Amino acid sequence: MPITSVINDPDNLKLTVVGEFPVSRSRLWQAWADPRQLERFWGPPTWPATFTRLEMFPGGRADYFMTGPDGTRACGYWEFTDIKPGYSFDVVNGFAHDDGTPNDALPSHRLTVSFDDAGTGSRFIAVNTFPSLDALETMMSMGMDEGMTAALNQADAVLVDLASFASNLAAHAQLLTDTQVRVSRVIRGAIEEVWRAHNDAELMRRWMLGPDGWHMTVCQVAEEAGQSYRYEWEPDDGSPGFGFTGRLISSQTPVWQVTTEAMIGMEHIESRNEMTLSPVDDGTLLTLVITYPSAQVRDSVLATGMTDGMETSYLRLESSMLMTPH
C-alpha cells in the first residue's frame, strides 16, 4: 500500500498522511501539479474528483468537486499561500458552495504537502493543521482520515500510468461540466518561452494559425488587465475569414492568464478562458479551461474541430524556431 502512515494528533491539531512510491520526486510532484492526474487520486474511489481550476502559485486557487454515486456533488477549494516547485506547497483547504464561494458552515484548515527523496523512490507528507479541536473533531467525524487514505492510495496507479500523460500526446479536450471544457497539451519548450509565444504578436503570427492554408491578418494583443485584444485570420485562397475579440481579465507572468473570447459579429456569445502553464520534465503543461454560456454553445464550438486546429498550431509552434529544447 502506498500510504504508509496516518497520524491523528489532536494535541497539536494535526492529521498527517504519508505515502511512499517507487518513482522520482519529480514524477510524484508532477502528479499533484497536473489536474488530469491529481483528480484521479484526490477524491475517494466512490467520490471521484474533477478539478476545474489549478493555479499552483502564491495567490492562486484550485476549485474542484467530488461526485457521489447518486450524482451528489461536494465542492472544495484550495488557496495557495506558498509554493516551492518540486518540493512543497501550502494551501488553505476548505469546502465550497456550487458557485465556488467558501462554505463557512464547515471548517477550513491549512494543508501542507512536502515531497522528499526516499531511498530508491520518493514520499509525500501531507500535514493538515486545524484551527481548533472542534474543527479537527468535526472533520474526523466526517471520515476525513479514512477518506484521504482511500483517495491517496489511488496515486500508485496514476504514477505508473505514463502513457495517459506522455508529452507526445495531442491536445485533448475533456468535458468537465455542462458548460466547461479543459484542453491539455504538453508543449516541448520552457515555460517562459511558451508564455512569450502566447503574448508576443510577432510570434503569434507565426504559429497560431490553425489548419494549414490560413494566415493571421490582425493580431492586437492585450498587455494589461482591462485591455481588449483582437485576432483575425483569412484563408490563403482569399475566401472569407473569421476572428475573435475579448478582454484580458487577469494574468500572472508566466503561469496564468484569464481572458474573455467572442467571435467577431457574435460578441453577445462570450466564453471565459483560463490558461495555466506548469513546468514538467518534458516541457510545459498547458491547461486551458473554457467556460461557455451554455452546453449548446460548447458542443457547437467543439464540433467545429477546435481541438484539431489547436493541435496543428501547437505542432507548428514546437517545430518552429520559437522553442529551444527544455
N, C-alpha and C positions, 0 to 999 in steps of 0.2 A: 504494500500500500504506500503511495507517495506521501500521504500525510503521516508524519512521524510523531507529532506531539500536539496535544490540545490542552492548554493550561488555563483554567478559570481561577483567577487570583482576585477575589473580592476585596482583600485588604488593600490592594493597590489599584483597584477598579479597572483591572485589565483582563482581557481574554486574548491569549496568544496561540496562533496556529502556525506550525512549522511543517514545511513539505520539502522533501529531497528528491532529486531527479537525476538520471544519468545523462544529462545534457549540459552544455556550457552555460555559464551565467548569462552570456549574451543571448542565447536562444531562449532561456527562461524569461528574461526581461522582455523580449520581443512578443512573447505570448501574452503578456499583460499590457503591452503598448499597442497591440493591434486589435481593434474592436471585433474583427471577424473571429479571432482566436479567443479573446477574453470572454465573449458571450457564450462560448461553449463550455466554460467551467465556472462562471461566476454564479449562475443560478443552480439550485439543486436539480437532479435529473427530472423530477416531475414538475419543476417550475423553471424552465429554461429562460435565459435572459436574452434580451435584444438591446444593444446599445445604439441609440440614435445620435450620440454625441460623445466624443472622447478627445479632449484637448489637454494633452499632458504638458502643461507649462504652468508656472505660478500664476494664479488668477484664472486659469482655465477651468473647465467644468466637464463633467460627464453626466449624461442622462441615460437612464435605462429603465426597462420594465421587465418583469418576470411574469410569464403566463402560466396559470394553473391548469390542471386537467379539464376543468369546466369552462375555460376561457377567461376566468377572472384575472385581472391584471393588478400587480403590485409594483408601484413605481418607486424609483430611488434616484439619488444624485450624489455626485462627488464634487467638492470644491477643492481644487488643488492649491495647497499653501506652500509647498516646497517640492522640488524635484532635482535629483542628481541622476541624469540619464545613465542607465545601465546598472545603477546601484540602489536607488531608493526613491520613494515618493511619499508625500504626506497629503492626506485629504480630510476634509470634513465629510463624513459619511452619514447621509440622512434619508428619510422617507420623503416622498413627494406625492402631490396630487396628480391627476391625469394631465394637467396643463404644465407640469414641471415645477410648480411653485412648492416650496418646502411644506411638508405636513408637520406642523409643530405639535400636533397631538401625540406624536411618538418621538422618543428621544433620538437626537443625533449624537455622534461621538467622533473622536479622532481615530483615523486608521493610518498606520504607518507600515509600509511594506518595504522591506530591505532584501537585497539579493547578494549572496555570498558564494564564493567557490567552496566546494565541499568534496574533498578527495578527488575522485575522477568525474565528479558531476558538480551540481550546484544546489542551493537551497533558497527558499524564500522564508522570511519570518514576517508574519502579519500580526501586528500588535494593535488591538482595539482598546482604546482608553476612553472610559466613560466619565461623564461629568459628575455622577453621583452613584451611590449604591443602589438607589431606586431605579436609576436608568439601567444599570447592569442587570439587576434582577428582572426588570421588565423584559429585556432582550433575551435573557436566559429562559424566561417563562414562555417566550415565543419560539424557543428551539433554535436560537441563533448558533449555538455551538454545534449541534447536530447538522444544521443546515449548511454551515460553512464547510464542515468536514465532508459532507456528501457532495457539495459543489466542487470544492477544490480537488477532491480525489479524481475528478474527471480530467484534470490538467495532464495527466500522464498520457492519455490517448491523443490529446491535442499536440503535445510536444513531439511525438513520433510521427505525426501526420505532416510530413514535409511537402507532399505533393499538392495539398489543398492551398498552400500559401507560397508556392515557389515563385521566384522572381521572374520566371519566364512566362507566367500566365497572362493571358489577355485581360483587358479591362472587363470587369464583371459587375453587372447590376443586380443588386439584391433588394427585394421588396421588404421594407421594414414595417410600415403601417399602411393604412388605406391611402395615404397621400405622400408617403416618403419612400425614397429610393436611395440606396447607398452604392456608389460606384467606387470600386477599389482597383488599384493598379500599383505595382512596384515599378518605379522609374529608375533606370540604372544611371544615376547621377547623384551628386551630393545635394543635400537639402537646400543649400544656398543657391545652387545652380537651377534647381527645379523651381524655386521661388522666383528667381530672376526671369526665368523663361515664361512665367505666368504674369509678369508685371512690367516687362520691357517691350514697348511697342515694336521695335525693330526685330526683336527675336520672335515675338508672337506671329508676325507676318510670315515668318519662315517655316513655322511648324503647325500652327493652329488653323489648319485648312480643311479638315475633314477628309472626305474621299478625294482621290486623285482627280485632277481636272478642274479644280477650283482655285481661286486666288482671293486674297483678302484686299478689299478696296478701301476700307475705313477701319482704323484701329486707334480709337481715342481712349486712353487708359485713365481710370480714376486713381489719383495718387493719395488722396486724403479722404477720411470718412466724410460722407455727405456729398461728395462729388459724383457726377454721373459718368458713365462710360458708354461707348457705342462701338459695336463691331459689325462690319458688313462684308459679305462675300458675293462673288459672281462666278458663274462657270466660265471656263475658257472659251466656250463656243458662243458667248455673247447673249445667251438666253437670260431671263430674269433671275435675279439673286434673292438674297434674304439677309436679315440682320437681327441683332439683339441689342437692347439697351437696358440700363439699370443703374443702380446706385451702389457704391461701396458703403456698407454699414459700419464695419469694424474690421481691424486687422492687427496682427502682431507678427512682425517680420522675424524669422522666415517660416513660421509654423501654422498660421491660421488666418483665414480671410472669410468674411461673410458679405455676400452681395445679394441684391435682387436681380431678377432677369425676366425680361418680357420680349417677345418677338415684336419687331417694329411693325406698326399697324395694328397690333393686338395688345397694346400696353395695359389694358384692363385685366389681362390674364397674366398674373405675375407669380413667379416662383421665388423661393429663397434658397440660396446655395451656400453651404458651409464647407469650405475646403480646409482640410488638416493635413499637414506634412509631418511625417515621423521618420527619423533615420533608422534604417535596418541594415543588416550585414551587406546586402547586395545593392543598396542604393537608398531610395526614399519611397516610403509607402505613402501614396496619395489616397485619401479618402474624401469623397465628395458626397455629402448628404443633401439631397434636393427635396424640398418640401413644396408640393404642388397645391393649388387651391382646391383640387378635388381628385378623386380616383379616376374620373373620366379623362381629365386633362393629363394626369400621369400616364395612363395607358395609351393615350393618343400620341404623346411625345415618345414613349418607348417604342411604339410601333413604327416610327419614322426611321429606325435604325440608328438612333442616337449613340448607343454604346459602340457599335461597329465603327461609326465615324470618329468617336473619341479614340478608339484603339488605333486606327490608322494614323491619327495625329500623334499619338504617343510614340508609335514606331518611328515616325518621321523625326520626332524630337530626339529619340535615342540614337538614331543613325546619323543625325546631323553633327556638325562640329560644335554644337552648343554645349555638349556634355563632355566632361573628362571622366576617365574611369574612377569609380568610388573606392 
